[in-house]
Amino acid sequence: MAETTLHIAGRDYVIRCRDGEEAHLAHLAQMIEAKASDARRNAPGLTEVRTLLFAALFLADELNEKQRQSTDRQPSFALEGEDERAAAAIEALTRRLETLSDRLAGRIPHA
């Protein structure tokens, strides 16, 4: 078990973690510290608790926005011209292959 010290919102926090996670935790602490600094800059005089609350809200807002953008993204496959013809040909070929496969399996008698 490792131990690391994180500096956030003017205080040091000693955190125990798995070996090798120290750098990752330091990176996360830097993200929190940046948001805490934003909160202090935008609303001077915040208590430590309110500073951390606003930092958490800022981070949650960013996460929420990224999740929303991720779910809003739908792959767009606007097919035009030759692409539409190629797609139709592939679909027709797929149907023909499925029919041949069924015939070979004995599920459809030959016409």
N, CA, C and O atoms as a MOPAC input file, in Angstrom:
PM7 MOZYME 1SCF
protein

 N      0.84300 1    -1.16700 1     0.00000 1
 C      0.00000 1     0.00000 1     0.00000 1
 C      0.89400 1     1.23800 1     0.00000 1
 O      1.83300 1     1.34800 1     0.78800 1
 N      0.57800 1     2.16200 1    -0.90000 1
 C      1.36000 1     3.39200 1    -1.01100 1
 C      0.62600 1     4.53300 1    -0.31000 1
 O     -0.54500 1     4.41700 1     0.05100 1
 N      1.33200 1     5.61200 1    -0.13400 1
 C      0.75700 1     6.79900 1     0.48500 1
 C      1.23100 1     8.00100 1    -0.30800 1
 O      2.39900 1     8.08100 1    -0.69000 1
 N      0.32600 1     8.93400 1    -0.55300 1
 C      0.68700 1    10.13300 1    -1.29500 1
 C     -0.01100 1    11.33300 1    -0.66900 1
 O     -1.04700 1    11.19300 1    -0.01800 1
 N      0.56000 1    12.49800 1    -0.86900 1
 C     -0.02400 1    13.72700 1    -0.33900 1
 C     -0.55900 1    14.54600 1    -1.50200 1
 O      0.15400 1    14.83400 1    -2.46300 1
 N     -1.82800 1    14.91300 1    -1.39600 1
 C     -2.47900 1    15.70400 1    -2.43500 1
 C     -2.76100 1    17.09800 1    -1.88500 1
 O     -3.26800 1    17.24300 1    -0.77200 1
 N     -2.43200 1    18.11400 1    -2.66200 1
 C     -2.68000 1    19.50000 1    -2.25900 1
 C     -3.90900 1    19.99200 1    -3.01300 1
 O     -3.88800 1    20.14000 1    -4.23500 1
 N     -4.98800 1    20.24500 1    -2.25600 1
 C     -6.24200 1    20.69100 1    -2.86600 1
 C     -6.83000 1    21.80600 1    -2.00900 1
 O     -6.98000 1    21.66300 1    -0.79600 1
 N     -7.15700 1    22.90600 1    -2.65500 1
 C     -7.83600 1    24.03900 1    -2.00800 1
 C     -7.10500 1    24.51800 1    -0.76000 1
 O     -7.72500 1    24.80700 1     0.26400 1
 N     -5.79100 1    24.59900 1    -0.85400 1
 C     -5.01100 1    25.14800 1     0.24200 1
 C     -4.68500 1    24.18700 1     1.36600 1
 O     -4.10900 1    24.59500 1     2.37500 1
 N     -5.03400 1    22.93600 1     1.21900 1
 C     -4.74000 1    21.95300 1     2.27000 1
 C     -4.05800 1    20.74600 1     1.67100 1
 O     -4.20700 1    20.43600 1     0.48900 1
 N     -3.30400 1    20.07400 1     2.52200 1
 C     -2.67700 1    18.81900 1     2.11900 1
 C     -3.48300 1    17.66500 1     2.69000 1
 O     -3.88000 1    17.67300 1     3.85500 1
 N     -3.71500 1    16.67400 1     1.84200 1
 C     -4.45200 1    15.48000 1     2.24200 1
 C     -3.56300 1    14.27300 1     1.99500 1
 O     -3.09900 1    14.05200 1     0.87600 1
 N     -3.33000 1    13.49500 1     3.04000 1
 C     -2.54100 1    12.27200 1     2.90400 1
 C     -3.52000 1    11.15000 1     2.56500 1
 O     -4.46900 1    10.88400 1     3.30400 1
 N     -3.26800 1    10.51000 1     1.44500 1
 C     -4.16900 1     9.48000 1     0.92400 1
 C     -3.40100 1     8.17500 1     0.75200 1
 O     -2.28300 1     8.16300 1     0.23500 1
 N     -4.00400 1     7.09400 1     1.18600 1
 C     -3.42500 1     5.76900 1     0.92800 1
 C     -4.03000 1     5.24100 1    -0.36100 1
 O     -5.21200 1     5.43800 1    -0.64300 1
 N     -3.19400 1     4.56600 1    -1.13400 1
 C     -3.65200 1     4.03000 1    -2.41300 1
 C     -2.82800 1     2.79500 1    -2.76000 1
 O     -1.85600 1     2.46400 1    -2.08000 1
 N     -3.22800 1     2.13600 1    -3.81000 1
 C     -2.45600 1     0.98700 1    -4.27900 1
 C     -1.13700 1     1.47800 1    -4.86000 1
 O     -1.04600 1     2.58800 1    -5.38300 1
 N     -0.13500 1     0.64400 1    -4.75900 1
 C      1.16200 1     0.98500 1    -5.34100 1
 C      0.98500 1     1.31000 1    -6.82400 1
 O      0.29100 1     0.59800 1    -7.55000 1
 N      1.61600 1     2.38500 1    -7.25400 1
 C      1.57700 1     2.76800 1    -8.66100 1
 C      0.45300 1     3.73400 1    -9.01300 1
 O      0.43100 1     4.26000 1   -10.12600 1
 N     -0.47800 1     3.98100 1    -8.09900 1
 C     -1.59400 1     4.88400 1    -8.38800 1
 C     -1.31200 1     6.32900 1    -7.99100 1
 O     -2.15600 1     7.20400 1    -8.18500 1
 N     -0.13400 1     6.57800 1    -7.43700 1
 C      0.18000 1     7.91200 1    -6.92600 1
 C      0.08900 1     8.98700 1    -8.02000 1
 O     -0.50500 1    10.04200 1    -7.79600 1
 N      0.66000 1     8.73500 1    -9.17400 1
 C      0.66300 1     9.73400 1   -10.25000 1
 C     -0.75800 1    10.00900 1   -10.73800 1
 O     -1.11300 1    11.15300 1   -11.02200 1
 N     -1.55600 1     8.96600 1   -10.83200 1
 C     -2.94500 1     9.14400 1   -11.27200 1
 C     -3.71800 1     9.99900 1   -10.26500 1
 O     -4.45800 1    10.90400 1   -10.65100 1
 N     -3.54600 1     9.71000 1    -8.98400 1
 C     -4.21600 1    10.50900 1    -7.95600 1
 C     -3.72700 1    11.95400 1    -7.97500 1
 O     -4.51800 1    12.87700 1    -7.77900 1
 N     -2.43900 1    12.15700 1    -8.20600 1
 C     -1.89900 1    13.51800 1    -8.29000 1
 C     -2.53700 1    14.26800 1    -9.45900 1
 O     -2.84900 1    15.45300 1    -9.34400 1
 N     -2.72800 1    13.58100 1   -10.57100 1
 C     -3.37800 1    14.19500 1   -11.74000 1
 C     -4.82600 1    14.57600 1   -11.41000 1
 O     -5.27500 1    15.67400 1   -11.74200 1
 N     -5.54500 1    13.67000 1   -10.76100 1
 C     -6.92600 1    13.96600 1   -10.36700 1
 C     -6.97500 1    15.14300 1    -9.39800 1
 O     -7.85000 1    16.00300 1    -9.49400 1
 N     -6.02800 1    15.17100 1    -8.46400 1
 C     -5.96400 1    16.27600 1    -7.50400 1
 C     -5.71900 1    17.60200 1    -8.22100 1
 O     -6.27700 1    18.62800 1    -7.83200 1
 N     -4.89100 1    17.58900 1    -9.26100 1
 C     -4.64100 1    18.80800 1   -10.02900 1
 C     -5.92200 1    19.29100 1   -10.71000 1
 O     -6.17500 1    20.49300 1   -10.79000 1
 N     -6.72600 1    18.34700 1   -11.20000 1
 C     -8.00000 1    18.71800 1   -11.81700 1
 C     -8.92700 1    19.37300 1   -10.79200 1
 O     -9.56600 1    20.38700 1   -11.07300 1
 N     -8.98800 1    18.77800 1    -9.60300 1
 C     -9.83300 1    19.32800 1    -8.53700 1
 C     -9.30900 1    20.69100 1    -8.10400 1
 O    -10.08400 1    21.62900 1    -7.91500 1
 N     -7.99900 1    20.79700 1    -7.94800 1
 C     -7.38100 1    22.06700 1    -7.54100 1
 C     -7.68100 1    23.16200 1    -8.56000 1
 O     -7.94700 1    24.30100 1    -8.17600 1
 N     -7.64200 1    22.83900 1    -9.84700 1
 C     -7.94800 1    23.83700 1   -10.87800 1
 C     -9.38000 1    24.34000 1   -10.73000 1
 O     -9.62900 1    25.54100 1   -10.84400 1
 N    -10.31800 1    23.44100 1   -10.48000 1
 C    -11.71900 1    23.84400 1   -10.30800 1
 C    -11.90400 1    24.61100 1    -8.99700 1
 O    -12.69500 1    25.55300 1    -8.94000 1
 N    -11.19100 1    24.22100 1    -7.95600 1
 C    -11.26200 1    24.94700 1    -6.68500 1
 C    -10.72800 1    26.36600 1    -6.86800 1
 O    -11.28600 1    27.31800 1    -6.32200 1
 N     -9.65600 1    26.50600 1    -7.62900 1
 C     -9.10600 1    27.84400 1    -7.91600 1
 C    -10.11600 1    28.68300 1    -8.68500 1
 O    -10.27800 1    29.87200 1    -8.41000 1
 N    -10.80300 1    28.06300 1    -9.65900 1
 C    -11.84900 1    28.77400 1   -10.40500 1
 C    -12.94000 1    29.26000 1    -9.45200 1
 O    -13.39700 1    30.39900 1    -9.54800 1
 N    -13.35300 1    28.38500 1    -8.53100 1
 C    -14.41000 1    28.74200 1    -7.57600 1
 C    -13.96800 1    29.91000 1    -6.69700 1
 O    -14.73500 1    30.84900 1    -6.48100 1
 N    -12.73600 1    29.85500 1    -6.19100 1
 C    -12.23200 1    30.94200 1    -5.33100 1
 C    -12.11100 1    32.24600 1    -6.11200 1
 O    -12.37500 1    33.32200 1    -5.57500 1
 N    -11.71700 1    32.15100 1    -7.37100 1
 C    -11.56500 1    33.34500 1    -8.20200 1
 C    -12.94000 1    33.96700 1    -8.50300 1
 O    -13.08500 1    35.18900 1    -8.48700 1
 N    -13.94200 1    33.12700 1    -8.77500 1
 C    -15.27700 1    33.62100 1    -9.11900 1
 C    -16.09000 1    34.05500 1    -7.90400 1
 O    -16.98100 1    34.89600 1    -8.01900 1
 N    -15.78900 1    33.48800 1    -6.75100 1
 C    -16.54300 1    33.82400 1    -5.53200 1
 C    -15.58100 1    33.89600 1    -4.35800 1
 O    -15.51500 1    32.96700 1    -3.55300 1
 N    -14.83300 1    34.99200 1    -4.25000 1
 C    -13.86500 1    35.11900 1    -3.16000 1
 C    -14.55000 1    34.99400 1    -1.79700 1
 O    -15.69600 1    35.40600 1    -1.62100 1
 N    -13.83000 1    34.42300 1    -0.85100 1
 C    -14.34200 1    34.31100 1     0.50100 1
 C    -15.11100 1    33.03500 1     0.78500 1
 O    -15.68600 1    32.88500 1     1.86300 1
 N    -15.13000 1    32.10500 1    -0.17600 1
 C    -15.81000 1    30.83200 1     0.07400 1
 C    -15.09300 1    30.05900 1     1.17400 1
 O    -13.86900 1    30.11900 1     1.29300 1
 N    -15.86300 1    29.33900 1     1.96800 1
 C    -15.24400 1    28.44300 1     2.94600 1
 C    -14.61400 1    27.27800 1     2.19300 1
 O    -14.88000 1    27.06300 1     1.01100 1
 N    -13.77900 1    26.53700 1     2.90000 1
 C    -13.13300 1    25.37100 1     2.28400 1
 C    -14.17600 1    24.38300 1     1.76300 1
 O    -14.05400 1    23.86000 1     0.65500 1
 N    -15.19100 1    24.13800 1     2.57000 1
 C    -16.22500 1    23.17900 1     2.17600 1
 C    -16.95800 1    23.65700 1     0.92900 1
 O    -17.18100 1    22.87700 1     0.00300 1
 N    -17.33400 1    24.93000 1     0.89900 1
 C    -18.05200 1    25.44600 1    -0.27200 1
 C    -17.14500 1    25.48900 1    -1.49700 1
 O    -17.60900 1    25.26800 1    -2.61500 1
 N    -15.86400 1    25.77000 1    -1.30300 1
 C    -14.92100 1    25.74200 1    -2.41900 1
 C    -14.87600 1    24.34900 1    -3.02500 1
 O    -14.94200 1    24.19300 1    -4.24500 1
 N    -14.76400 1    23.33600 1    -2.16900 1
 C    -14.72800 1    21.95800 1    -2.66700 1
 C    -16.06900 1    21.55200 1    -3.27000 1
 O    -16.10800 1    20.79400 1    -4.23900 1
 N    -17.16800 1    22.05100 1    -2.70200 1
 C    -18.49000 1    21.77300 1    -3.26100 1
 C    -18.58600 1    22.31200 1    -4.68000 1
 O    -19.02700 1    21.60800 1    -5.58800 1
 N    -18.17100 1    23.56900 1    -4.87200 1
 C    -18.22200 1    24.15100 1    -6.20500 1
 C    -17.27400 1    23.43100 1    -7.16200 1
 O    -17.61700 1    23.22600 1    -8.32600 1
 N    -16.10100 1    23.04800 1    -6.69400 1
 C    -15.17200 1    22.28800 1    -7.54100 1
 C    -15.83100 1    20.98900 1    -7.99500 1
 O    -15.73800 1    20.61700 1    -9.16400 1
 N    -16.49700 1    20.30100 1    -7.06700 1
 C    -17.18600 1    19.05200 1    -7.40700 1
 C    -18.31200 1    19.31000 1    -8.40200 1
 O    -18.50300 1    18.53700 1    -9.34100 1
 N    -19.05800 1    20.39800 1    -8.19900 1
 C    -20.14200 1    20.72400 1    -9.12800 1
 C    -19.61100 1    21.04900 1   -10.52000 1
 O    -20.19500 1    20.63000 1   -11.51900 1
 N    -18.50500 1    21.79700 1   -10.59400 1
 C    -17.90400 1    22.10900 1   -11.89300 1
 C    -17.48600 1    20.83000 1   -12.61600 1
 O    -17.74800 1    20.66400 1   -13.80700 1
 N    -16.82900 1    19.92500 1   -11.87600 1
 C    -16.38100 1    18.66700 1   -12.47800 1
 C    -17.56800 1    17.79800 1   -12.89300 1
 O    -17.54700 1    17.18200 1   -13.95800 1
 N    -18.60100 1    17.74900 1   -12.05300 1
 C    -19.79100 1    16.96100 1   -12.38900 1
 C    -20.47800 1    17.53200 1   -13.62400 1
 O    -20.97500 1    16.78100 1   -14.46200 1
 N    -20.50600 1    18.85500 1   -13.73900 1
 C    -21.10700 1    19.49200 1   -14.90900 1
 C    -20.34600 1    19.12100 1   -16.17800 1
 O    -20.95600 1    18.81000 1   -17.20100 1
 N    -19.01500 1    19.15300 1   -16.11500 1
 C    -18.20700 1    18.76500 1   -17.27400 1
 C    -18.45600 1    17.31100 1   -17.65200 1
 O    -18.62700 1    16.99200 1   -18.82800 1
 N    -18.47500 1    16.43300 1   -16.65700 1
 C    -18.72600 1    15.01900 1   -16.90800 1
 C    -20.10500 1    14.82200 1   -17.52600 1
 O    -20.25400 1    14.07500 1   -18.49300 1
 N    -21.10900 1    15.48700 1   -16.97300 1
 C    -22.46500 1    15.37800 1   -17.49700 1
 C    -22.53300 1    15.83100 1   -18.95200 1
 O    -23.18000 1    15.18400 1   -19.77500 1
 N    -21.87500 1    16.92700 1   -19.26800 1
 C    -21.87200 1    17.44300 1   -20.63900 1
 C    -21.20800 1    16.45600 1   -21.59400 1
 O    -21.70700 1    16.22500 1   -22.69600 1
 N    -20.08700 1    15.87400 1   -21.17700 1
 C    -19.40000 1    14.89900 1   -22.03600 1
 C    -20.25500 1    13.65000 1   -22.23700 1
 O    -20.29300 1    13.09500 1   -23.33400 1
 N    -20.93900 1    13.20800 1   -21.18400 1
 C    -21.81500 1    12.04500 1   -21.32000 1
 C    -22.98200 1    12.35800 1   -22.24500 1
 O    -23.37200 1    11.52200 1   -23.06000 1
 N    -23.54000 1    13.55700 1   -22.12200 1
 C    -24.65000 1    13.95100 1   -22.98500 1
 C    -24.20200 1    14.01000 1   -24.44100 1
 O    -24.90700 1    13.53600 1   -25.33200 1
 N    -23.03300 1    14.58800 1   -24.68100 1
 C    -22.51300 1    14.66200 1   -26.04000 1
 C    -22.25500 1    13.27500 1   -26.59800 1
 O    -22.48800 1    13.02000 1   -27.77900 1
 N    -21.77800 1    12.38700 1   -25.75300 1
 C    -21.48600 1    11.02400 1   -26.19100 1
 C    -22.76000 1    10.29900 1   -26.60300 1
 O    -22.76600 1     9.59600 1   -27.61300 1
 N    -23.83700 1    10.45700 1   -25.84100 1
 C    -25.08300 1     9.77000 1   -26.18000 1
 C    -25.81900 1    10.47100 1   -27.30200 1
 O    -26.60700 1     9.83900 1   -28.00500 1
 N    -25.58200 1    11.77400 1   -27.49100 1
 C    -26.23400 1    12.49900 1   -28.58400 1
 C    -25.62800 1    12.16000 1   -29.93700 1
 O    -26.28500 1    12.29200 1   -30.97000 1
 N    -24.39900 1    11.73300 1   -29.92700 1
 C    -23.73000 1    11.42600 1   -31.19400 1
 C    -24.29700 1    10.14000 1   -31.77200 1
 O    -24.15300 1     9.06400 1   -31.19200 1
 N    -24.92000 1    10.26500 1   -32.88200 1
 C    -25.40500 1     9.10100 1   -33.60100 1
 C    -24.60200 1     9.02600 1   -34.88900 1
 O    -24.41700 1    10.03300 1   -35.57300 1
 N    -24.12600 1     7.83600 1   -35.21800 1
 C    -23.38000 1     7.74500 1   -36.46900 1
 C    -24.28100 1     8.12800 1   -37.63100 1
 O    -25.39400 1     7.61900 1   -37.76400 1
 N    -23.79800 1     9.01300 1   -38.45100 1
 C    -24.59600 1     9.41800 1   -39.60900 1
 C    -23.98000 1     8.81700 1   -40.85800 1
 O    -22.81900 1     9.05200 1   -41.19200 1
 N    -24.78400 1     8.05200 1   -41.51600 1
 C    -24.34400 1     7.39600 1   -42.73600 1
 C    -25.23900 1     7.86400 1   -43.87400 1
 O    -26.05500 1     7.10200 1   -44.39300 1
 N    -25.08200 1     9.08900 1   -44.24500 1
 C    -25.86700 1     9.62200 1   -45.35000 1
 C    -25.28000 1     9.09600 1   -46.65200 1
 O    -24.20000 1     9.49900 1   -47.08500 1
 N    -26.02000 1     8.19300 1   -47.25100 1
 C    -25.54900 1     7.59100 1   -48.49100 1
 C    -26.15100 1     8.33800 1   -49.66500 1
 O    -27.34900 1     8.61800 1   -49.68700 1
 N    -25.33500 1     8.65000 1   -50.61500 1
 C    -25.80900 1     9.35000 1   -51.79100 1
 C    -25.24000 1     8.68800 1   -53.03000 1
 O    -24.14400 1     8.12600 1   -53.01300 1
 N    -26.02000 1     8.76700 1   -54.11800 1
 C    -25.54600 1     8.32300 1   -55.41700 1
 C    -25.00200 1     6.91700 1   -55.43300 1
 O    -25.71900 1     5.95300 1   -55.16500 1
 N    -23.72600 1     6.80700 1   -55.74900 1
 C    -23.08000 1     5.50200 1   -55.87900 1
 C    -23.11300 1     4.71600 1   -54.58100 1
 O    -23.24200 1     3.49200 1   -54.60400 1
 N    -23.00100 1     5.39200 1   -53.46100 1
 C    -23.04300 1     4.70400 1   -52.17500 1
 C    -24.38400 1     4.01100 1   -51.97300 1
 O    -24.43700 1     2.88800 1   -51.47100 1
 N    -25.48400 1     4.68900 1   -52.37000 1
 C    -26.81000 1     4.08300 1   -52.24000 1
 C    -26.93200 1     2.85600 1   -53.13400 1
 O    -27.47400 1     1.83000 1   -52.72300 1
 N    -26.42700 1     2.96700 1   -54.35300 1
 C    -26.48500 1     1.82000 1   -55.28000 1
 C    -25.64500 1     0.66700 1   -54.75500 1
 O    -26.05100 1    -0.49100 1   -54.84800 1
 N    -24.48800 1     0.97100 1   -54.21100 1
 C    -23.62600 1    -0.08100 1   -53.66100 1
 C    -24.30500 1    -0.74400 1   -52.46800 1
 O    -24.25300 1    -1.96500 1   -52.32100 1
 N    -24.93900 1     0.05700 1   -51.61900 1
 C    -25.63800 1    -0.50400 1   -50.46200 1
 C    -26.78100 1    -1.40000 1   -50.91300 1
 O    -26.98400 1    -2.47200 1   -50.34400 1
 N    -27.53200 1    -0.97800 1   -51.92800 1
 C    -28.63500 1    -1.79300 1   -52.44800 1
 C    -28.10700 1    -3.09200 1   -53.03800 1
 O    -28.71100 1    -4.14900 1   -52.85500 1
 N    -26.98300 1    -3.01900 1   -53.74500 1
 C    -26.39000 1    -4.22600 1   -54.33200 1
 C    -25.93100 1    -5.18500 1   -53.24100 1
 O    -26.10500 1    -6.39700 1   -53.36600 1
 N    -25.35300 1    -4.65800 1   -52.18800 1
 C    -24.89900 1    -5.50500 1   -51.07800 1
 C    -26.09200 1    -6.16600 1   -50.39800 1
 O    -26.03600 1    -7.34600 1   -50.05100 1
 N    -27.17400 1    -5.40600 1   -50.20500 1
 C    -28.37600 1    -5.98300 1   -49.59600 1
 C    -28.95200 1    -7.08900 1   -50.46700 1
 O    -29.34000 1    -8.14000 1   -49.95700 1
 N    -29.01300 1    -6.86200 1   -51.78400 1
 C    -29.53700 1    -7.88000 1   -52.70100 1
 C    -28.65100 1    -9.11600 1   -52.67800 1
 O    -29.15200 1   -10.24100 1   -52.66200 1
 N    -27.35200 1    -8.91700 1   -52.67600 1
 C    -26.41800 1   -10.04200 1   -52.62800 1
 C    -26.56200 1   -10.80400 1   -51.31800 1
 O    -26.50000 1   -12.03300 1   -51.30200 1
 N    -26.75300 1   -10.08500 1   -50.22900 1
 C    -26.94500 1   -10.73300 1   -48.92700 1
 C    -28.19000 1   -11.60600 1   -48.94100 1
 O    -28.16300 1   -12.73900 1   -48.46000 1
 N    -29.29700 1   -11.07400 1   -49.49800 1
 C    -30.53100 1   -11.87500 1   -49.58700 1
 C    -30.30600 1   -13.11800 1   -50.43800 1
 O    -30.76300 1   -14.20500 1   -50.08600 1
 N    -29.60500 1   -12.96200 1   -51.55600 1
 C    -29.34600 1   -14.10600 1   -52.45100 1
 C    -28.49700 1   -15.15900 1   -51.73900 1
 O    -28.77200 1   -16.35500 1   -51.84300 1
 N    -27.46600 1   -14.71500 1   -51.01400 1
 C    -26.61500 1   -15.65800 1   -50.27900 1
 C    -27.40000 1   -16.37700 1   -49.18600 1
 O    -27.19700 1   -17.56800 1   -48.95300 1
 N    -28.29100 1   -15.65500 1   -48.52200 1
 C    -29.11700 1   -16.29700 1   -47.49500 1
 C    -30.02800 1   -17.35200 1   -48.11300 1
 O    -30.21400 1   -18.42600 1   -47.54100 1
 N    -30.60300 1   -17.04600 1   -49.29300 1
 C    -31.46100 1   -18.01300 1   -49.98700 1
 C    -30.66000 1   -19.24200 1   -50.39400 1
 O    -31.11100 1   -20.37100 1   -50.20300 1
 N    -29.47300 1   -19.02500 1   -50.95500 1
 C    -28.61900 1   -20.15700 1   -51.35000 1
 C    -28.22900 1   -20.98900 1   -50.13900 1
 O    -28.19800 1   -22.21800 1   -50.20700 1
 N    -27.93500 1   -20.32800 1   -49.04400 1
 C    -27.57200 1   -21.04000 1   -47.82300 1
 C    -28.73400 1   -21.89500 1   -47.33400 1
 O    -28.53800 1   -23.03800 1   -46.92100 1
 N    -29.95000 1   -21.33900 1   -47.38200 1
 C    -31.13000 1   -22.10500 1   -46.97600 1
 C    -31.35100 1   -23.30000 1   -47.90000 1
 O    -31.69900 1   -24.38600 1   -47.43700 1
 N    -31.15200 1   -23.10400 1   -49.20200 1
 C    -31.31400 1   -24.22200 1   -50.14900 1
 C    -30.30500 1   -25.32500 1   -49.86100 1
 O    -30.64500 1   -26.50800 1   -49.85300 1
 N    -29.05700 1   -24.92100 1   -49.62500 1
 C    -28.02700 1   -25.92200 1   -49.33800 1
 C    -28.34000 1   -26.66600 1   -48.04700 1
 O    -28.01600 1   -27.84600 1   -47.91400 1
 N    -28.95900 1   -25.99000 1   -47.11000 1
 C    -29.30300 1   -26.62500 1   -45.84300 1
 C    -30.58200 1   -27.44800 1   -45.95800 1
 O    -30.97300 1   -28.12000 1   -45.00300 1
 N    -31.24600 1   -27.40100 1   -47.13600 1
 C    -32.44800 1   -28.18800 1   -47.35500 1
 C    -33.70300 1   -27.55500 1   -46.81100 1
 O    -34.74000 1   -28.21400 1   -46.72600 1
 N    -33.63400 1   -26.29900 1   -46.44300 1
 C    -34.81900 1   -25.65300 1   -45.88200 1
 C    -35.75300 1   -25.12200 1   -46.96700 1
 O    -36.94800 1   -24.96100 1   -46.72000 1
 N    -35.23300 1   -24.85100 1   -48.15300 1
 C    -36.04700 1   -24.35400 1   -49.26400 1
 C    -35.79600 1   -25.26500 1   -50.46200 1
 O    -34.64500 1   -25.45100 1   -50.85600 1
 N    -36.84900 1   -25.83600 1   -51.04800 1
 C    -36.64000 1   -26.67100 1   -52.24100 1
 C    -36.26100 1   -25.80000 1   -53.43400 1
 O    -36.62900 1   -24.62800 1   -53.50300 1
 N    -35.51000 1   -26.39700 1   -54.38700 1
 C    -35.13700 1   -25.67300 1   -55.61000 1
 C    -36.38600 1   -25.33800 1   -56.39800 1
 O    -37.32900 1   -26.12800 1   -56.42600 1
 N    -36.40700 1   -24.19900 1   -57.02600 1
 C    -37.57800 1   -23.77200 1   -57.80400 1
 C    -37.55200 1   -24.34700 1   -59.18600 1
 O    -38.46000 1   -24.09200 1   -59.97700 1

